[in-house]
């Protein structure tokens, strides 16, 4: 799959140069349920990654799963004050509780059911959940389900990577980038991965793209 993606994206000489001096795109999906992925995404909202992971570790430790991620029913039965003690804000607790409830009623599918749904159907379905926006579902599609053709045009890093790669003064607007990205289909997740690398490289003065 990645070889086909690289060949397709390399039709653009600018993208070909980025691919040539970057590590190979790694889009191996994480072995998580959509439920767990959504809860983890809520934890990471507006927090540094390490801080979010510390909160999640305390959250998991509240339950008797010996490191296993807690089931939605167990989370709903837990005293919210104890969850708050892990470091979650009140709004994040409400979002997590809604994810749990929507998992139990079938709105949040398991991996097998999710595999039978299109990207658009999952976005429409999961964005009905409190605290879950389009970007959150797009990250789930890429990182958890391994969907190859998702372009998160609202993502700052993707738009900044494009700006840097093509030497623009300003980032493209989301709608503009969506139009540009049509040329990258059906491998837009790989394009996003490389644009993130370009954005990261742009934060390191006097270095190249390679990561």
C-alpha positions in Angstrom: 0.0 0.0 0.0 2.7 2.5 1.0 4.6 1.9 -2.3 1.5 2.7 -4.3 1.0 5.8 -2.2 4.5 7.0 -2.7 4.4 6.5 -6.4 1.2 8.4 -6.7 2.3 11.3 -4.5 5.6 11.5 -6.3 4.0 12.5 -9.5 4.2 16.0 -8.0 8.0 16.9 -8.0 7.7 19.0 -4.8 6.1 16.1 -3.0 8.6 13.7 -4.5 11.4 15.7 -3.0 9.7 15.6 0.4 9.3 11.9 0.3 12.9 11.4 -0.9 14.3 13.2 2.1 11.8 11.9 4.7 11.4 8.7 6.6 8.9 6.4 5.0 5.3 7.0 6.0 4.2 4.7 8.9 0.5 4.4 9.0 0.2 1.1 10.8 -3.1 1.3 12.7 -3.0 1.1 16.5 -4.8 -2.0 17.9 -7.4 -0.1 19.7 -11.2 -0.1 19.7 -12.9 3.1 18.4 -14.3 3.6 21.9 -10.8 3.6 23.4 -9.4 5.8 20.7 -12.1 8.4 21.3 -11.6 8.5 25.0 -7.9 8.9 24.5 -8.5 11.7 22.0 -10.6 13.5 24.6 -7.8 13.2 27.1 -5.3 14.7 24.7 -7.4 17.7 23.8 -5.6 21.0 24.6 -2.9 19.1 26.6 0.7 18.2 26.0 1.0 14.5 25.0 3.0 13.5 28.2 0.5 15.2 30.5 -2.4 13.5 28.7 -0.7 10.1 28.9 -0.2 10.6 32.7 -3.8 11.4 33.2 -4.8 8.3 31.1 -2.5 6.1 33.2 -4.1 7.2 36.4 -7.5 6.7 34.8 -6.8 3.1 33.8 -5.4 2.4 37.3 -8.7 3.3 38.8 -10.1 0.0 37.5 -9.2 -3.6 38.1 -8.2 -4.5 34.6 -4.5 -4.9 35.3 -3.5 -2.3 32.7 -6.4 -3.0 30.4 -8.5 -0.1 29.2 -11.7 0.1 31.3 -15.0 -1.0 29.7 -17.6 1.7 29.1 -20.0 0.3 31.6 -17.4 0.4 34.3 -16.6 4.0 33.5 -20.2 5.0 33.8 -20.5 3.2 37.1 -17.4 5.0 38.5 -17.8 8.0 40.8 -17.1 11.1 38.6 -15.2 12.6 41.5 -12.6 9.8 41.3 -12.3 10.3 37.5 -11.9 14.1 38.1 -9.0 13.2 40.5 -7.1 11.7 37.6 -6.8 15.2 36.1 -9.8 15.3 33.7 -11.8 18.5 33.6 -15.6 18.5 34.2 -16.3 19.0 30.5 -14.0 16.1 29.5 -15.7 13.8 32.0 -19.0 14.6 30.4 -17.6 13.9 27.0 -16.1 10.5 28.2 -19.4 9.6 29.8 -21.2 10.3 26.5 -18.7 8.2 24.6 -19.3 5.3 27.0 -23.1 5.7 26.7 -22.9 5.9 22.9 -20.7 2.8 22.8 -23.2 0.8 24.8 -26.1 1.9 22.6 -24.1 1.0 19.4 -23.5 4.5 18.1 -19.7 3.9 18.5 -19.1 0.7 16.6 -16.5 -1.9 17.4 -13.6 -2.4 14.9 -15.4 -5.0 12.9 -18.6 -2.9 12.5 -16.5 0.2 11.8 -14.7 -1.6 8.9 -18.1 -1.9 7.2 -18.8 1.9 7.4 -17.4 4.6 5.1 -15.3 7.4 6.3 -18.2 9.8 5.7 -20.6 7.6 7.6 -18.3 7.3 10.6 -17.7 11.1 10.7 -21.5 11.8 10.6 -22.2 9.2 13.3 -19.4 10.0 15.7 -19.6 13.7 15.6 -23.0 13.4 17.3 -21.1 12.6 20.5 -20.3 15.4 23.0 -16.8 16.7 22.6 -16.1 14.8 19.4 -15.6 16.9 16.3 -14.6 16.1 12.7 -10.9 16.3 13.4 -11.1 13.8 16.2 -12.9 11.3 14.0 -10.4 11.9 11.2 -7.5 11.0 13.6 -9.4 7.8 14.5 -9.8 7.0 10.9 -6.1 7.4 10.2 -4.5 6.1 13.4 -6.9 3.5 14.6 -8.6 2.2 11.5 -5.8 2.8 9.0 -7.9 4.4 6.4 -5.6 5.5 3.5 -7.6 8.4 2.1 -8.3 10.9 4.9 -7.1 14.5 4.7 -7.7 16.5 7.9 -7.8 19.9 6.3 -8.6 21.7 9.6 -5.4 20.4 11.1 -2.9 23.2 11.7 0.1 20.9 11.1 -1.2 19.7 7.8 -1.8 23.2 6.5 1.5 24.5 7.9 3.3 21.7 6.3 1.8 22.5 2.9 2.7 26.2 3.4 6.3 25.4 4.1 6.6 22.7 1.4 5.4 25.0 -1.3 7.0 28.2 0.0 3.7 30.1 0.6 3.4 33.2 2.8 0.1 32.0 4.4 -1.5 28.6 5.0 -4.2 27.5 2.5 -7.7 27.7 3.9 -9.3 24.3 4.7 -11.6 24.4 1.7 -8.7 25.4 -0.6 -6.6 22.5 0.7 -9.4 20.1 0.3 -9.5 21.0 -3.4 -5.7 20.7 -3.8 -5.8 17.4 -2.0 -8.1 15.8 -4.5 -5.0 15.2 -6.6 -3.6 13.0 -3.8 -6.6 10.7 -3.6 -6.8 7.8 -2.9 -3.8 8.3 -0.6 -4.5 11.5 1.3 -3.7 10.0 4.7 -0.2 9.4 3.4 -0.1 13.0 2.1 -1.1 14.2 5.6 1.6 12.1 7.2 4.3 13.8 5.0 2.9 17.3 5.6 3.1 16.7 9.3 6.7 15.8 8.9 7.3 19.0 6.9 5.6 21.0 9.6 7.8 19.4 12.3 10.9 20.0 10.3 10.0 23.6 9.9 10.1 24.0 13.7 13.8 23.0 13.7 16.0 25.8 12.4 18.9 24.8 10.1 17.7 21.2 9.6 16.2 19.5 6.6 12.9 17.6 6.3 14.3 14.2 7.3 13.0 12.8 10.6 
